[in-house]
């Protein structure tokens, strides 16, 4: 923007035109969240690497580094810093990451309000969810709740693995089904944890 060149979504936050070097003004509509944080576009990512990439980006974009710059560059750094934060929030959450991956890889917005049930028309899934929720309601002892929580988390690990292989293999319909299961099963974890003693 500063030197008049087009926005370069492949650079590391700064214009790579010689003698410019101005911070880029990125929005998530301009750049891929995985790319912005230097991560490979796939579901199974290393969370420690993600944390390191995020912290490094925030250091580069810290407001103190731009205090002597003009208002336009200060605003650009603030916008890009905010976009990096949004990207990090998406990628660190398993559900948000799955949703985002479906959107950028397949153009599917599976978790749009009102659409999830029409996509998840599997009566088997609904029955399974109903049965687990019934067990959650009926379970009172701490030991039984912890066992139930452990079982649901094991299910989630299997669902995440299946989603990862489906999305990486380009199997859109399977990836959508596993993403929906992931959302339901994570909700069940929240319901169990809500019953645990504070």
C-alpha positions in Angstrom: 0.0 0.0 0.0 2.7 2.5 0.9 4.8 2.0 -2.3 1.8 1.5 -4.5 2.4 -2.2 -5.1 -0.3 -4.8 -4.7 -0.8 -6.5 -1.4 1.7 -9.5 -1.2 0.1 -12.3 0.8 3.2 -14.4 0.6 5.5 -12.0 2.5 6.1 -12.2 6.3 4.0 -9.2 7.3 6.2 -6.6 5.5 6.4 -5.4 1.9 9.2 -7.1 0.1 9.6 -4.4 -2.5 13.1 -3.0 -2.2 13.4 0.2 0.0 9.8 -0.1 1.1 9.5 -2.7 3.9 6.3 -1.2 5.2 4.1 -3.4 7.3 1.3 -5.0 5.3 -2.3 -4.4 6.2 -3.8 -7.9 6.3 -7.4 -9.0 6.9 -8.5 -12.6 7.0 -10.3 -12.0 3.7 -6.9 -11.3 2.1 -4.8 -14.1 3.5 -5.1 -17.7 4.6 -4.9 -18.2 8.4 -2.5 -21.1 8.1 -0.3 -19.2 5.7 -0.4 -16.1 7.9 1.1 -18.0 10.8 3.5 -20.1 8.7 1.6 -23.4 9.2 0.9 -26.1 6.7 -2.7 -26.1 5.7 -3.9 -29.3 7.3 -6.0 -30.3 10.4 -3.2 -32.0 12.4 -0.8 -29.2 13.3 1.8 -29.0 16.0 0.4 -26.7 18.7 3.8 -25.8 20.1 4.9 -24.6 16.7 1.7 -22.6 16.3 2.3 -20.9 19.7 5.9 -20.1 18.7 4.8 -18.7 15.3 2.1 -16.6 17.0 4.4 -15.1 19.6 7.0 -14.3 17.0 4.4 -12.6 14.8 3.2 -10.5 17.8 6.7 -9.4 18.6 7.3 -8.3 15.0 4.0 -6.4 15.0 4.2 -4.9 18.5 2.9 -1.3 18.6 6.1 0.0 20.2 8.0 -0.9 17.0 5.8 1.5 15.0 5.5 4.4 17.4 7.7 6.6 15.2 5.9 5.6 12.0 3.1 7.6 10.4 -0.5 7.0 11.3 -1.2 4.9 8.2 1.6 2.4 9.1 0.6 2.4 12.8 -3.0 1.5 11.7 -1.7 -1.2 9.3 0.4 -2.8 12.0 -2.6 -2.8 14.4 -4.9 -4.3 11.8 -2.4 -7.0 10.9 -1.7 -7.8 14.5 -5.5 -8.1 15.1 -5.7 -10.4 12.0 -2.8 -12.6 13.3 -4.7 -12.9 16.6 -7.9 -13.9 14.8 -5.9 -16.5 12.8 -4.4 -17.9 16.0 -7.8 -18.2 17.7 -9.1 -20.1 14.7 -6.2 -22.5 14.5 -5.8 -23.3 18.2 -9.4 -24.5 18.5 -10.0 -28.0 17.0 -13.6 -27.1 16.1 -12.7 -23.7 14.6 -9.8 -25.2 12.7 -12.0 -27.9 11.2 -14.7 -25.3 10.3 -12.1 -23.0 8.7 -10.4 -25.9 6.8 -13.7 -27.0 5.4 -14.3 -23.4 4.2 -10.9 -22.8 2.6 -10.4 -26.3 1.2 -14.0 -27.2 0.0 -15.9 -23.9 0.2 -18.3 -25.5 2.8 -19.7 -23.4 5.6 -21.0 -26.4 7.6 -21.6 -24.7 11.0 -23.7 -21.9 9.7 -26.7 -21.4 12.0 -29.6 -23.6 11.0 -27.6 -25.7 8.5 -26.0 -28.2 10.8 -29.0 -30.4 11.3 -29.9 -30.4 7.6 -26.3 -31.6 6.9 -26.2 -34.0 9.8 -29.3 -35.9 8.8 -27.9 -39.1 10.1 -30.3 -40.7 12.5 -27.5 -42.9 13.8 -25.5 -39.8 14.9 -28.6 -38.3 16.5 -29.3 -41.5 18.4 -25.7 -41.8 19.6 -25.7 -38.2 20.8 -29.1 -38.7 22.6 -27.8 -41.8 24.3 -24.6 -40.2 25.6 -26.6 -37.1 26.8 -29.0 -39.4 28.6 -26.1 -41.1 30.4 -24.7 -37.6 31.3 -28.0 -36.7 32.8 -28.3 -39.9 34.8 -24.7 -40.1 36.0 -24.0 -38.5 39.4 -20.9 -40.2 40.9 -17.6 -38.4 40.2 -15.9 -41.7 39.2 -18.6 -42.5 36.7 -18.5 -38.9 35.3 -14.7 -39.1 34.9 -15.0 -42.4 33.1 -17.7 -41.0 30.8 -15.5 -38.0 30.1 -12.5 -40.2 29.3 -14.6 -42.3 26.9 -15.9 -39.2 25.1 -12.4 -37.7 24.8 -11.2 -41.0 23.3 -14.1 -40.8 20.8 -13.0 -37.2 19.9 -9.4 -38.3 19.3 -10.7 -40.9 16.8 -13.0 -38.4 15.2 -10.2 -35.9 14.8 -8.0 -38.5 13.2 -10.8 -39.5 10.8 -11.4 -35.8 9.9 -7.7 -35.2 9.3 -7.4 -38.1 6.9 -10.7 -37.2 5.2 -9.8 -33.6 4.6 -6.2 -34.4 3.6 -7.5 -37.0 1.2 -9.9 -34.5 -0.4 -13.0 -36.4 0.8 -15.4 -33.5 1.3 -18.6 -35.4 2.4 -16.7 -37.5 4.9 -14.8 -34.5 6.3 -18.1 -32.7 6.7 -19.7 -35.6 8.6 -16.7 -35.9 10.9 -16.6 -32.2 11.6 -20.2 -32.3 12.7 -19.5 -35.3 15.0 -16.6 -33.3 16.4 -18.8 -30.4 17.2 -21.4 -32.6 19.0 -18.8 -34.6 20.9 -17.0 -31.5 22.1 -20.3 -30.1 23.3 -20.8 -33.3 25.3 -17.4 -32.8 27.0 -18.7 -29.3 28.0 -21.8 -30.9 29.4 -19.9 -33.5 31.5 -17.4 -30.9 32.8 -20.4 -28.7 33.8 -21.5 -31.5 36.1 -18.1 -32.0 37.8 -17.5 -30.4 41.2 -16.0 -26.9 40.9 
